[in-house]
Amino acid sequence: MKTTILFIGGGYSSVWAYRQLASSTTILKKIKKGEVELKVICDRKHHYFHGFTGDVIGGHIPEMAVLTPLKTLIPDAQFIYGKATQVSPFMNMVKYTTSEGQTKEVKYDHLVVGCGTVDNETNTLDFEVDTIHVKKPKGLYNFKKELNHLLGGYEAEKDHKFEKPQEHIVLLGSGFTSVEIATNLAEYVNQTHQGVISVALINSRDKILKEWQNKQPRLVKYAEKALTKNGVKVYNNCVVVDSNPEGVTLSNGVFLKTRLVVNAVGQQPVALLGLRHLCLNPEGKIETNRYLNALGYSNIWCGGDIALVKRPFSKGFCPPNALWAIMQGARIGKNIKRVMSNKAPRKFWFPGLGQAAAFGVGKGALELYGIPFWGWLAYIIRLGFFFYFFPAKSRLIKIIWQFYKDKKNPNEKASIFKAEYRDLIISNEKQVKLKSA
Ligand SMILES: Cc1cc2nc3c(=O)[nH]c(=O)nc-3n(C[C@H](O)[C@H](O)[C@H](O)COP(=O)(O)OP(=O)(O)OC[C@H]3O[C@@H](n4cnc5c(N)ncnc54)[C@H](O)[C@@H]3O)c2cc1C
């Protein structure tokens, strides 16, 4: 009898669960003998390292740092390129749509659900406006393309001093994603088009970074300072109420001329039919027990952003970030190994470390076990963490080399994605989306 371990998604939780399994010599031997098979269904052919999004937008980290081909990360698994749509827990079956638009099924003995969240592209805004979402690599690609188009249009005027900026790049949202993008982007635009284009951040609350407001007011102040220093205009207690092809109108009456609006107002869990009865919580996530099983199913495991996991040693639930996804994925891999050798699974045990962000080069902000750090020290510690958890260490040298080449040609660094990544993103995401629609 062959045991099939199926992973949905190629993000942090799946990759780290896979690693635990593939690092076991017993499992590897069983794979060779045909007794165990690992299968990964994913609607992308690469892993996306979201943490560097702001740095890539700021042009100081090459885009190859966010994209790692999945094949290099899961060499012992069979890769199925498709979009999972439905889980049948009683038949141990997952339905998926292929890039050709066919619906297929795959059986499993253990299922790892790690398909995370997607940008909330539906509702949230009470008006019609084309916004860009950067969670998907395609969104980041589109953003860079639009940015280059916009800056290209103002190329002749960049040395001219205007009384007020000619145009804005507008960011909706005030969480880490939005503030990191705003500061890094403003730092970049200030170097190339200061006074011509400015960055505006629209926040429906009275302060930015709600996650740190009570716990880390010092770091919130630091972020606010970084925004001000980079000339980002923050509109607190404001929402966009109207838009036209020229720009957007805010609830305080201000009109911002813009053609580039980034929507970072939040994400929603990927919806999988067959598991919706486990998503009745307000977050819409799949509820798990302490062992990371979907409630009531001992062979379905969930980790990362899609899972609602009680936080060990604390009240509430684990936060949705990469470190928690990695730790949960690793626990899932270990637990599957244990169950396969007739041992009881172990509870998920991780006290958390903290949270890090970068608001431009050398402007890090870090909370480590509740202790705040900022400036270069925080920036370097954050980079150290990111490199430590970087999924393909062998690519780091290539990334550093690319970084060096970009530094030598500063005009190229914000240019649109290099051909190899552009093709990777466009070819696979477009196919899956269009043909499965
Ligand atoms: C812009 C941005 C910046 C961030 N910065 C940080 C940071 O600095 N630090 C930090 O800790 N966290 C950061 N995060 C959060 C972090 O990226 C997530 O918490 C983490 O990616 C969650 O991992 P995951 O494995 O649950 O899902 P993901 O990494 O999102 O992976 C989900 C995978 O599932 C695939 N998938 C989705 N739906 C399907 C389907 N139906 N069928 C098949 N495959 C599917 C996706 O293609 C993807 O491969 C950031 C997030 C964003 C958007």
The ligand as an ORCA input file, in Angstrom:
! r2SCAN-3c Opt
* xyz 0 1
  C       3.293     42.196      1.067
  C       3.475     41.256      2.227
  C       4.568     41.409      3.073
  C       4.758     40.531      4.149
  N       5.851     40.702      4.959
  C       6.060     39.842      5.967
  C       7.200     39.998      6.807
  O       7.995     40.924      6.632
  N       7.383     39.087      7.788
  C       6.519     38.048      7.983
  O       6.741     37.234      8.885
  N       5.418     37.898      7.237
  C       5.176     38.762      6.227
  N       4.055     38.619      5.448
  C       3.106     37.551      5.764
  C       3.590     36.213      5.222
  O       3.978     36.325      3.885
  C       2.497     35.174      5.349
  O       2.127     35.088      6.709
  C       2.980     33.808      4.858
  O       3.217     33.853      3.485
  C       1.962     32.713      5.162
  O       2.468     31.511      4.688
  P       1.484     30.391      4.151
  O       2.309     29.174      3.940
  O       0.311     30.261      5.029
  O       0.913     30.943      2.775
  P       1.643     31.523      1.490
  O       3.080     31.744      1.709
  O       0.809     32.675      1.042
  O       1.488     30.342      0.450
  C       0.242     29.922     -0.044
  C       0.516     29.035     -1.232
  O      -0.686     28.415     -1.645
  C      -0.866     28.580     -3.054
  N      -2.309     28.525     -3.293
  C      -3.252     29.421     -2.913
  N      -4.469     28.976     -3.248
  C      -4.291     27.768     -3.842
  C      -5.161     26.813     -4.403
  N      -6.477     26.990     -4.421
  N      -4.619     25.682     -4.931
  C      -3.286     25.473     -4.922
  N      -2.419     26.358     -4.401
  C      -2.905     27.480     -3.863
  C      -0.198     29.923     -3.346
  O       0.150     30.034     -4.698
  C       1.027     29.798     -2.443
  O       2.013     29.024     -3.068
  C       3.836     39.485      4.372
  C       2.748     39.321      3.512
  C       2.562     40.198      2.453
  C       1.382     40.007      1.539
*
